[in-house]
Amino acid sequence: MATEIRVPTLGESVSEATIGKWFKKAGDVIVADEPLVELETDKVTIEVPAPSAGVLVELTVKEGETVGVGALLGTIGAGDGAVAAAKPAAVAQATASTVKEAVAQTASVAGAPAIEERKMPPAPAAAKLLAETNLSVDQVAGSGKRGQVLKGDVLDAITKGISAPTAAPAPIAAPAVARVPSSVVDAPREERVRMTKLRQTIARRLKEAQSTAAMLTTFNEVDMSAVMALRTKYKDIFEKKHGVKLGFMGFFTKAVTHALKEIPAVNAEIDGTDIIYKNFAHVGVAVGTEKGLVVPVVRDADQMSIAEIEKEIGRLGLAARDGKLSVADMQGGTFTISNGGVYGSLMSTPILNAPQSGILGMHKIQDRPVVVGGQIVIRPMMYLALSYDHRIVDGKEAVTFLVRVKDSLEDPERLVLDL
């Protein structure tokens, strides 16, 4: 008896996925629960395991196709690989033969040729006139060879009073710019790769954020001396006790949660004509992967210690790089932190992760001369950037938020004492 392979429930608000990669082909013997196919959603990548052992009899969808929840992906049956592989091929061959016979019989009965001649496109002069008058080629009877529409045919149609059809209002969308054809020399050296579902979503959401929010960025810089000294002093003891390395993200996340409590507008979002204030802090941490940027969420970070935050960030980061993030790991963020410094970025203006109203950009720690107590000294400095939605966050609130983050990092004891 055949066992169906279907698209599982993908999580809240996720209704479709793209077939990323089949790990098996028709005829392969498979073991229960081993990965069969990789599904790409707009949030995460999911592997679908085999529901039972047997032979993969048929694949009903190909790589790159989009499927909905519950859609049939393939079937598993009993038998050896050779027989199973031959079965779909034989069925396809028989189906093709049946279709050809049906077409031939239909054509014979109708007294028409088996293959209909394809209608020629309109002549260049006719095509130009059609475009100028907004007429469709289907509205004009062609008198040329194989029904080709000529310029005279278009003029006759206009004389008879044929007008352009009323077009339905088109949905508002970003204007599509036609790609200029590559030169004959360059074309063979180009590679066209279909965007993954994740990359399409990243592109769409970033553009939506720019189009919707009144986005503005404010900058400051922080002296990292105190955090670096504290980290150097306690990193070995910290790792031995908690089983995780003491990085900078724990300090930054904790500093952000303190600032969010003081400036709640940065942790809020706009819903129509309402503002929704969040009395909790689910902090998203941007992580770069081979397939694109993902933002897993540290839930209730405001209630966690630095050690707990570091453990959760470590778990999420590992899951992201291994493609094991769940949909739940990606949802519900109220604020985001992006660390471009790990790639060497000195300064940037991060884009909001809609519908959030704030995102903090961390950057490279660099020794720079600064004035302290009237003296020029060398200190490890980092530029901070806060991008925010000016519709909900005023400039004073944004600057105050960033100053509070700076104060906490330059005097990290404040984080421990909750000051």
C-alpha positions, 0 to 999 in steps of 0.5 A: 500500500502506497504512503503519501508524502505531503507538505506539513504544517509550516507554522503561523502565517506560512501557507506555502513553500518552494521545493528547494532540493530533493535528497532522493530520486524515484526508485531509491530505497528509503528509511523511515524518518530520513530527510526526503526533501527540503522546503524553503519558506519565507521564514525558514528552511524545513526538511520533510522526513520520510513517513515510512520505509520503502521505495520512493515510487513517484515525485509529484513536484519538481525543485523550484515549484511552489506548493501549499500546506498539505500538497502531495509531494510524492508516494512511497511504496514497497518493492525494490528500486529497479521496479519502482523506478521503472514504474513512473517511466512506464506510466509516463510513456503510456500516458504520452502514447494515449495523448498522442492517439487522442490528438490524432483521433480528434484531428482525424474526426475534425478533418484538420491537420494533427498539428495546428499551424502557429499564428504569426506575430503582427508585422512590425508596423502593425505592432507599433500602431497597436501599441500607440492605440492601445489595441490588442492583437486579438481585436484585429483580424489578420489578412496576412499569411497564417493570419498575420496582422498587417498595418492595413488591418489595424487601420481598418479596425480603427475605421470600424470604431474598435477601441482599446478594452477598459483595463482593470486597475492594476495593483500598486507594485514596485516598478519593474525595470526591464533588464538590458540584454547582455552583450554576446561576449558577456552572456556566456559568462553570466549565471542566472540563479532563481532567488530562494523564497527566503531571499525574495522575502528579505528583498520584499520586506526591506523594500516595504520597510523603506516605503512604509516607515519614516525611517531615520538613523541617529549615531553615537559612539561608545568606549568599549574599554569597561566591557572589554576589561570585564570580559577579559577578567571573567571570561574563563570563569564564565565559560566554565560555569555556564558552558558558553563563551562570554561575548559582547551580544549579552551586554548589548542585549541587556543594555537594549532591554534597559533602554527599552523600558525607559523609552517604550516607543522604540519597542512599540509598533503602529497598527493602523491608527493605533500604537501597540506598546509591548510590555516585554522585550523579544529581541531579534538578533540578525544572523548571516547564513549562506542562504541569507540574513535571518533574525531569530528572536531571544524571547523575554530577553528583559527577564534573562541574565547575561548568561541566559542571553548568551546561551540562547543566542548561541543556540539560535546562531547554531540552529541558523547556520545549520538550517534548523531554525523553527518558525517559532524561533523567528516570530514575535520580535519587538526590536532587532540588533544587527552586528555588522562589526563581525564583518568589519563594518565601521558604520552603516544605517540598518533598515528596520525589521517591520513592523518594529520601530527600532533596530540597533546597528553594532560595528567594528571596535577600533582603537581611536584617539579620544579626549578624556579629562582634557587628555588625548588617549587611545580607546577601543571605540565602536560606532552605534547606529539606531534606525527608527520609525519617526512616525512613532519615535521622536528625535529626542526619544531616539537620541535618549535611547542610544545614550542610555545604551552607551551609558550602560556599556561604558559602565556595565555595573549598571546592568548588574545593578539594574540602573 
